[in-house]
């Protein structure tokens, strides 16, 4: 009983279609025969129609969609249309023979004539059943696609959350250890910044979107730690601006660009590396710009892993901000620049 109710709930439109069609057939044939005969006639037509069309739409069509073999399906559909037309014609011919006096010649051609007349009805019935089923299959495909996208985003976010760079972690802890002997206040300040980074990355990003202000604070903490680590070797210029409160952004979307800037900035002898970061938001439009000086020299860190990180960010942007963002990555001989604009109002 539960399964029957569940079926009716999931196929409500199709159930209503069959009920309306049965009533329309019954009204039409009732004009030429008594109510009982009309009921038997319309019910017989419906049994034939439901059997043939549901076999076509529930069994053959889904397989054709799954295997993408629609041409063979067209020929099978034509065959099922002719079969249903023949069955409807047979039902009509049976009731005509038992209700009217016909000549032998008319009796001989009656089945052919009635089957021919039933072809448009057969096309309509099978076409409607297949149309409804195709819509349901398309909705299922869209739902599965959306679920795959969501699973991909969650997996990417989980990777980012778990990806606490061990080199960064050990370097920071070592720097804190050194500062504990020289400057306890600075070591305490650095430890607080580092703990806030870990708290945000491991615990606060367990959702699809976070406050923009919190994401920017996370970036500021990261940059502050890197500035303290590298000291006079780097020149870092930052600006932060947000005019709209309660805006949300996908978490850990920007950290890859910042990590890459510090990883690949040039650190040549007697020459400071330069990094500039500009984050601004106005009327829901967020602009992120980061540039680092760059010199290709043999000892520079490999870009293999950073390339993977950039590809993941591009995929997340496409899935979460489709048609609502623009990303430009410009690599020149002496600099590496990233410009990102996102519409956070969507």
Buried (B, 14 or more C-beta within 10 A) or exposed (E): EEEEEEEEEEBEEBEEBBEEBBEEBBEEBBEEBEEEBBBBBBBBBBEBBBEBBBBBBBEBBBEBBEEEEEEEBEEBBEEBBBBBBBBBBBBBBBBBBEEEEBEEEEEEEBBEBBBEEBBEBBBEBBBBBBEBBBEBBEEEEEEEEEEEBEEBBEEBBEEBBEBEEEEBEEBBEEBBEEBBEEEEEBBEBBBEBBEBBEEBBEEBBEEEBBBBBBBBBBBBBBBBBBBBBBEEEBBBEBEBEBEBEEBBBBBBBBBBBBBBBBBBBBBEEEEBBBBBBBBBBEEBBBBBBBBBBBBEEEEBEEBEBBEEBBEBBEBBBEBBBEEBBEBEEEEEEEBBBBBBBBBBEE
